[in-house]
């Protein structure tokens, strides 16, 4: 049950990032920019052709068309995750966040970069910074509850139990009926 609680916020964020990407995409048009079909790139990614996805996404980024830059960086990040190259995936998520920080896609990218730092790269101090930035910047972000929970986990893993207890109290104050209350209690803070 503990493992399911760890994965659930990250999986939900990845699904939301895909939905945001689909909603924010406009196809490139004009003689200088080739049309790019992002759903086709997603199908390629699902088929396991992550190198092809990265090559096409990077070509679209270089062409400076009207395709969503953040969406392309998110696709690149997902292709790196499929190859279990988490540092490159995190960097691509951060590029997506820098490209469109005021969008839900940029917010999800920051959250997912923090998840990678915490769960895959084992860098809880960096994850703490990313989740704190998410909580501070995205007051109405859809990953806010997950970011609070992941912040508590990151602080606990970093050995900062007093700060983790404070973060847990903030979570309980902001989300009295929150979905991660049991998981936070299971951390034993």
Residue pairs with C-beta under 8 A, 6 or more apart in sequence:
2 183
2 186
5 180
5 182
5 183
5 186
6 119
6 153
9 115
9 143
9 146
9 149
9 150
9 180
10 112
10 115
10 119
10 146
12 143
12 146
13 108
13 111
13 112
13 115
13 143
13 146
14 78
14 112
16 104
16 108
16 142
16 143
17 74
17 105
17 108
17 109
17 112
18 42
18 74
20 103
20 104
20 105
20 108
21 38
21 68
21 70
21 71
21 74
21 75
21 105
22 38
22 39
24 68
24 70
24 71
24 100
24 103
24 105
25 38
25 67
25 68
25 71
26 66
26 67
26 68
27 35
27 36
27 37
27 66
27 67
28 34
28 35
28 36
28 60
28 63
28 65
28 66
28 67
29 35
29 65
29 66
30 65
32 63
33 63
33 64
33 65
33 66
34 60
34 63
34 65
36 56
36 60
36 65
36 67
38 67
38 71
38 75
41 53
41 56
41 57
41 75
42 75
44 52
44 53
44 56
45 53
45 75
45 78
45 79
45 82
48 82
50 79
50 80
50 82
50 83
51 79
53 75
53 76
53 78
53 79
54 76
54 79
54 80
57 72
57 73
57 75
57 76
57 79
58 76
60 67
60 72
61 69
61 72
61 73
68 100
68 105
69 96
69 99
69 100
70 96
70 97
70 99
70 100
70 103
70 105
70 106
70 109
71 96
71 105
73 92
73 93
73 95
73 96
73 99
73 109
74 92
74 93
74 96
74 105
74 108
74 109
76 92
76 95
77 88
77 89
77 90
77 92
77 93
77 96
77 109
77 112
78 89
80 86
80 88
80 89
80 92
81 89
81 116
86 116
86 120
86 121
87 121
89 116
90 113
90 116
90 117
90 121
93 109
93 110
93 112
93 113
93 116
94 109
94 110
94 113
96 105
96 106
96 109
97 106
97 107
97 109
97 110
97 113
98 106
99 106
100 106
101 107
101 110
101 137
104 141
104 142
107 134
107 137
107 138
107 141
107 142
107 143
108 142
108 143
110 130
110 133
110 134
110 137
110 138
111 130
111 131
111 134
111 141
111 143
111 146
111 147
111 150
113 130
114 126
114 127
114 130
114 131
114 134
114 147
114 150
114 154
115 127
115 150
117 123
117 124
117 126
117 127
117 130
118 124
118 127
118 150
118 153
118 154
118 157
124 154
124 155
124 157
124 158
125 154
125 158
127 150
127 154
128 151
128 154
128 155
128 158
128 160
131 147
131 148
131 150
131 151
131 154
132 151
134 141
134 143
134 144
134 147
135 144
135 147
135 148
135 151
138 144
138 147
141 147
145 171
145 175
145 178
145 179
145 180
146 180
148 167
148 170
148 171
148 174
148 175
148 178
148 180
149 171
149 178
149 180
149 183
149 184
151 167
152 164
152 167
152 168
152 171
152 184
152 187
152 189
153 187
155 161
155 163
155 164
155 167
156 164
156 187
156 189
161 189
164 187
164 189
165 189
168 184
168 187
168 189
171 178
171 180
171 181
171 184
172 178
172 181
172 184
175 181
